[in-house]
Amino acid sequence: MREQKHDSFYELIKGYDRCVIDYCLIEDDTPHQGYRSHKDAVLFAMLKVIERDIDEHLKEGNQDELFPWSLDIAKAKAHQIDPAQLMQVPVILRTDSVGQRSYDCGMPDLLKGEQIPYWYAFWETPHRTGYGPDEFRRVNSVLFPEGTDELEVYEWTTDWSSYFDDGREWWGTACWSVYDRRMNRYIVIMASATD
């Protein structure tokens, strides 16, 4: 596996500097093997996130201790979901005077361990982004330029890495792996944040 570092998506997402999602676009020369390939992609993506964090830490000349990274990929479990579930875009019913939005769908119950939806991870971050459905659609049109009807999507548990610790405090966590059959590539989408 190798990261598609020069994909135009990475340039686009840099413009969304308040986005808390970590994306990793991956190509692989080995044949797709369903769940096994997805799990390999998730591990690869997490290692890339760790590598990016260490590189940034060193580049800044930061003398503080590194984030205490840990992971146990054997604990990661997933179930397949419909691509439409991942790409759901709720309707904003109203926005109050402080910017709090109400939607036409239920919100995840974090106390029951429910993961946040992808749209929520993109625009309902701990610190307001100003992003909404239009930006979400724009980003995904570049991420999935061949459309979404040929996607294979798995939603992963988030108890297998310290990456997700901050989000478990209150905002939420999420991890998805997507295999795009038309482009023969994997996209891993991870989110975890706190205030």
C-alpha positions in Angstrom: 0.0 0.0 0.0 1.1 3.6 -0.6 -0.5 6.9 -0.1 -1.6 8.9 -3.1 0.1 12.0 -1.9 -0.3 14.0 -5.1 -4.0 13.6 -5.5 -5.8 16.9 -6.0 -8.0 16.1 -3.0 -5.2 16.9 -0.6 -4.8 20.4 -2.1 -8.5 21.0 -1.8 -8.8 19.9 1.8 -5.9 22.2 2.8 -8.4 25.0 2.1 -10.7 23.7 4.8 -8.3 24.5 7.6 -10.9 24.0 10.4 -11.7 20.5 9.3 -10.8 18.0 12.0 -11.0 14.9 9.8 -7.9 13.0 8.8 -8.2 11.6 5.3 -5.8 9.1 3.7 -6.0 8.1 0.0 -4.4 4.8 -0.6 -3.5 2.7 -3.7 -2.7 -1.0 -3.5 -1.3 -3.4 -6.1 -2.7 -6.5 -4.4 -6.1 -7.7 -5.3 -9.0 -6.4 -3.2 -9.9 -8.9 -0.4 -12.9 -7.3 1.2 -12.7 -6.9 5.0 -9.1 -7.9 5.1 -8.0 -5.2 2.6 -10.1 -2.6 4.5 -8.4 -3.4 7.8 -5.0 -3.2 6.2 -6.0 0.2 4.8 -7.1 1.4 8.2 -3.8 0.4 9.8 -1.9 2.0 7.0 -3.8 5.2 7.4 -3.3 5.3 11.2 0.4 4.9 10.7 0.4 7.8 8.2 -1.4 10.0 10.8 1.2 9.1 13.4 4.0 9.8 10.9 2.5 13.2 10.0 2.2 14.1 13.7 5.8 13.2 14.3 7.0 15.0 11.2 5.1 18.1 12.2 6.5 17.9 15.8 10.0 17.7 14.5 9.5 20.4 11.9 8.3 22.9 14.5 11.3 22.0 16.7 8.9 21.3 19.5 10.6 20.2 22.7 7.5 18.9 24.3 6.9 15.2 24.5 5.2 13.6 21.6 1.6 12.5 21.8 1.4 9.1 23.5 0.5 7.1 20.4 -0.8 3.6 20.9 -2.7 1.2 18.7 -3.9 -2.4 18.7 -5.4 -3.1 15.3 -6.5 -6.6 16.5 -9.2 -4.8 18.5 -10.5 -2.9 15.5 -13.9 -4.4 14.4 -16.1 -3.2 11.6 -19.4 -3.7 9.9 -20.3 -2.9 6.3 -22.7 0.0 5.7 -24.5 1.4 2.7 -22.6 4.2 0.9 -25.7 6.3 1.2 -25.5 6.1 5.0 -21.9 7.5 4.9 -22.8 10.2 2.4 -26.0 11.3 4.2 -26.6 15.1 4.1 -29.2 16.2 6.6 -31.5 19.2 6.2 -30.8 22.1 8.5 -34.2 23.0 9.9 -33.1 26.1 11.7 -30.1 27.9 13.2 -30.5 29.8 16.5 -28.9 33.1 17.4 -25.7 31.4 18.7 -25.3 29.2 15.6 -26.7 26.0 17.0 -28.4 24.0 14.2 -31.4 21.7 14.3 -31.6 18.9 11.8 -34.2 16.6 10.3 -32.4 13.6 11.8 -31.4 12.3 15.2 -28.0 13.0 16.7 -25.8 10.2 17.9 -26.0 9.1 21.5 -22.4 9.2 22.6 -23.2 7.8 26.0 -24.3 4.6 24.2 -21.1 4.5 22.2 -22.7 5.6 18.9 -20.3 7.0 16.4 -20.8 10.4 14.9 -21.9 10.5 11.2 -19.5 11.7 8.5 -21.4 15.0 7.9 -21.2 15.8 11.7 -17.5 15.1 11.7 -17.1 17.5 8.8 -19.1 20.5 9.9 -20.3 20.1 13.6 -16.8 20.3 15.1 -16.1 21.4 18.7 -15.0 24.8 17.3 -17.5 26.2 14.7 -16.2 25.8 11.1 -18.9 27.7 9.2 -19.0 24.6 6.9 -22.3 23.1 5.9 -23.9 20.9 3.3 -22.5 22.7 0.2 -18.9 22.4 1.4 -19.5 18.8 2.4 -20.8 18.0 -1.1 -17.9 19.9 -2.8 -15.3 18.0 -0.8 -16.9 14.6 -1.5 -17.3 15.4 -5.2 -13.5 15.7 -5.4 -12.9 12.8 -3.0 -15.2 10.5 -5.1 -14.9 11.9 -8.6 -16.5 8.8 -10.2 -19.6 8.9 -7.9 -20.5 6.9 -4.9 -22.6 4.0 -6.3 -19.5 1.7 -6.6 -18.2 2.3 -3.0 -17.7 -0.5 -0.4 -17.8 1.1 3.0 -17.0 -0.2 6.5 -17.6 1.6 9.8 -14.9 0.8 12.4 -14.9 0.7 16.1 -12.7 3.4 17.7 -11.4 1.7 20.8 -8.2 0.5 19.3 -6.0 3.6 19.2 -5.1 6.5 21.4 -5.9 8.7 18.4 -9.6 8.5 19.4 -9.1 9.3 23.2 -9.9 13.0 22.9 -13.1 12.5 21.0 -14.4 10.0 23.6 -14.4 12.8 26.1 -17.6 14.3 24.6 -17.6 15.3 20.9 -17.3 11.8 19.4 -15.2 9.6 17.2 -15.5 8.0 13.8 -13.5 5.8 11.4 -14.6 4.6 8.0 -12.7 2.8 5.2 -14.0 3.1 1.7 -13.0 1.0 -1.3 -13.8 2.8 -4.6 -14.1 0.0 -7.1 -14.1 2.4 -10.1 -10.8 4.0 -9.0 -9.3 0.9 -7.3 -8.3 2.9 -4.3 -9.1 3.1 -0.5 -10.0 6.2 1.4 -9.8 6.1 5.2 -11.7 8.8 7.0 -11.0 9.3 10.8 -12.1 11.9 13.3 -11.6 12.6 16.9 -11.5 16.0 18.6 -12.1 17.9 21.8 -12.3 21.5 22.9 
